[in-house]
């Protein structure tokens, strides 16, 4: 009979058969269970304890983590919003680290801690946290749904990197003009090139606080020019939302003359969109500006015009005040001026 006990960062297994006892210590429970089964079989086959102890411990075998991850990318990721990008991220994770060539049951908490520390030398803590979240999801799914011999999630055994302080970057009038100039748009004419459509989207985001993905998902049938709102059928938090359109946002949308109901408001693919914006901000000397900073600028600009925080949350789609606070970043000088008003 085998007994397995957790001892700090290791697992101790003891096998009692025919009046004798054998024990060993392993990094993972899966290794301990595999050894127990093999050892009991050897005892039942008639081998004595001394012979068994002297035999080398066989390495853990089973499906490689990369094969399990690939299956997840094929079977699970396609059912998610943003599944295509998740598949790409999984392929990159497999390609970047030899760790995932090992059997999935042989990967331990310390292994993942070492992987985390190496990644932190190359990318930000936020990126590492996103990748750890994805890897943890794959381990959990494999443990619950597939017969791969996995009994624990090694990602749950390590500490995630401390999150950096939230961004506070605002987008000034000179910033936005410099970026759209590099994208070849003057801010008033109908966009005709992909670059001009990206500039158009940046201005629309600054007026509505919509995310880039939300803008790219819009079709002209989603725009109600009479009621002055844009309907988002699916947002980041999974809910639908009606985004009110200011006069400036309405004027911006009316620049476009041809508005087929089923056509995309912004006819640019996401990957190409990102590259164009990234190149434009770099050429403008504004590499520190992110497209998503437009959401913070819009929320901060809108806040003084609204009567309460619930109205602002209804526009931005935030469900918690703590998240909304990340996007409301007024300048101290502006607040001081309001105190004297």
N, C-alpha and C positions, 0 to 999 in steps of 0.2 A: 504494500500500500504506500502511496506517495503523499507526502505532506509538503506544501509549498508555503513559505512565509516571506513577507516583505520586510527587508531590513535596510532602512534608510534608502540608499540609492541602488540596492541590489536585491536579488531574489535567492533565497536559500531553499534547496529542495532536499528532502530526505526520503529514501526508499527503504522500507522494511519488508523483507521477504525471507522466509525459512529461518527465522531467528536471528538474521543478520541485518545490519543497517549500513547504508551507503549514503553519502551526502556530497553536495557540490553547490557552488554559488555562481550565479549568472547575472548579467546586466539586465536581462529582460525576462518577463514571465514566460514568454513564448519559448525561449531557450531552455528554461527550467522544465517546462512541461514536456518538451521534446526529449530532453535527457532522461526524465523520469520514465517515459514510455519505453525508450530504448533500453534503459537499465533493467526495468522489470522483465522485459522480454529475455534479456541475457540471463537473469537469475533463473527464470522458468526453464530456460534451455539447458541449465545445469552448470553454468559457469560459476566459479567461486568468486568471492568478493575481491581477493587480491588481484586476480586476473582482470576483473572489470575496472578496478581503480587504475591499473597501469595502462589501460587502453586510452588512446587520445580521444578527446571529446569531438565528435563529428560536428562540423559547422552547420548552422541553421540553413535549411534549404526551403525553397518555396518561390512564389512569384516575386520577381524583381519589382521594386517600388515603381520604376519607370513604366513597367507593363500595366500595373494597376492604375497609374496616373493617366496613361494613354487610354485605357478603357473608360475612365471617368470623363475624359475629354470627348470621347465618341458617344457615350450613352447619357451622361448627365448634363454636361455643359450646353448642348444644343437646346435644352428645354428652358434655359435661363435667358433673361434679358441680358444682352451683352455677351451671349455665349460664344460668339466668334472670337471676341477678344480674349475670353478666358482660355479658349483652346490654344491661342497663340502664346499666352503667358505660360501655360502648362508645358508646351514644347520648349520654351526658353528655359524653364526650370530644369527640365530633364537634360538639356544640352549643356547647361552651365556647370552642373555638379555631378561628379562621379558617385556621390553618396547614394543617389537614387538608382544606381546599378545594382546595389545590394538587395538581398531579399527584404521585403517590406517588414517582415517580422524581426529582422535583425537590427533595425534602426532604433536607436535608443534616444532618451532625452538628451544626454550629453552629446550625441551625434548632431542633433538639431541645434543645440546650443553652439556648437562649433560652427555649423553652417551659418547660423545667425550672425556670429561675430565676424566671419569672413565677409558676409554680404554687407555688413555695416561699414566695412572699410571701402566699399565701392559705391553704395547708394545711401539715400537718406533713411532715417528711422521710419518715416511714413511708408516708404516703399517696402521695407523689410516687413513691417506689420501687415501690409496688404498681401504680400507673398506668403507669410506665415498663416494668415487667415485662410488662404486658398489651400495650402498644403494640409492644414488641420481639417478642413472640410473633406478633403479627399481621404485622409486617414479615417475620419469618423464614418464616412459613407461606406468605405471598404469593410470596416469593423462590423457595422450594423447590417449591411445588405449582402456582402459577398463572402464566400468561404475561402478566405486567404490565410486563416490561422492567426489573425491579428486580435490581440486581447486588450490593447490599450493604445491611446493616442499619444505619441511622444511629444507632440507640440504642446500638449496640456501640462507637460512636466517642466517647461522652461518659462523664463520670464520674458515678456515681450519688451522690446525697446521702449524707452520713455517717449511719449509723443512730443514732438516739438511744439513750441508755442504757436497758436493759430496765426495765420497771415493777417497783416493789417494793411496791405497795399491798397491804395486808392488809385483811380485812373483820372488824371487831370485832363483838362481841355486840351492843352498842348500835346499830351501823350496820345490821346485818341486821334487828333488831327495828323500827328506824325505817322501813326500806324496805318491809317487809311490812305495816306499819301503814298506810302510804300506799296500798298495793295492796288494802287491805280484808280482810286475812286475819289470823286469830289464831294460826296455827301448829298448831292441833290439830283443827279441823273440816274436813270434806270440802269442797274447793273447788267453787264453783258458778259464779263469774263468771270472765271472762278474766283480770282483774287478780289474783284469788286463785290461778289456775293459774300465773301468772307467779311469784308469791310462793312457791308450792309448788315450782316448778322451781328457784328460787334456793336454797331449803333443800336440795333433792335434790343440786344441784351442790356445795354446801358439804360434803355427806356422802360424795360419790362421786368428786369431781374430774372429772366428765364435762363436756364442752363443751356449750354451749347447743344446737348443731346435733345433737349426739348424743342429748340428752334429747328434743328434738322429733322425732327419728326413731324413738324407742322405741314399740313396741306392747306390749300386755299379754302377748302370746304370747312376747315376748322376756324376760320376767321369770320366773325360776325361783325360786319361793318356798321350795322344798325345798333346793335346792343353794345358795341365797342368792347369786345373781349375775344381772346383766343382760347379755344378749348384744347386742353391737353388730355388725351384719353388715358395715357399712362405716364406717370412721373417716376422719379427715382425712388420714392417711398411707396410706390405701388398704387397710389390713388390718382384719380382724375382731378383736374383743376381747371378753373376758368380764370385766365389772367386778364385783368382789366387793362385797357389800352388808353394811354394818355393821348392828348391831341398830337403831340410830337410823334408818338408811335403810329398813330393813324396816318399822319402825313407821310411817314416813312414807308408804310405799306402801300399807300396809294401811288408811290413813285412807280411801282410795277404796274404796267398797263395790261399785260396778258396774264390773266389769273384763272387758269383752268381748275375747276373744283378738285380734281383728283391729282393735280400736279403738286410737287413739293414747293413750299414757299422759297426754300433755299436749295437749288439743284446742285449740290456739291456733296461728294462722298466724304464721310467722316475722316478717313485717313488722309486724303488730299487736303481737306480743310485744315487739319492740324499742321501739316507741313507748311502750307501757305502762311498761316498766321505766325508760326514759329520763325520762318524766314523773314517776314516783314518786321517783326518786332526786333529781331537781331540787327537788321539793316538800319533800323531807326535808332539803334543804340538803347533799346528798351527791353533787353533780354529778361529783366526782372519782372516784367509785366506778364501775367497769365490771363488767358481769355476769361477764366472764372472770376478774376478780380472785378470784372464788369458787374457781377452779381452783388458784390459788396458795395460797389459804387452806387448802383441803382437803389439798393435797400437803404443805404445811408441818406441818399438824396430824397427818397420818398418819405422817410420817417417823419420829418417835421410837417409834412403836408397832411398827415393822417391824424385822426383823433385818438387812437389807441394802438397798442402793440398787436392786438388781435387782428386788426385790419392789415397791418404789415405782414403778419404771418399768413394771412389768407392769400396775399399776393405772391409771396415767395414760396409758400407751400411747406414751411417749417412746422413741425409738430411740437417742438419744445422750445422754451424760451432760451435755454442754454445754447442751442444751435443757432438760433436767430441772433444772439448776442455776438457770435463770431462774425456776422455779416454787417452788423451795425457798428461802424467805426467813425463817429463824428470827430472833427478836428476840435481841439480845445478852444481855439480862437472863435470858431463858430458857436460853440456853447456859451462862451463868454459874452458874445454879442447878443445872444438870445436872453441872457440874464438882464441885460440893460434895456431890452425892448419894452 
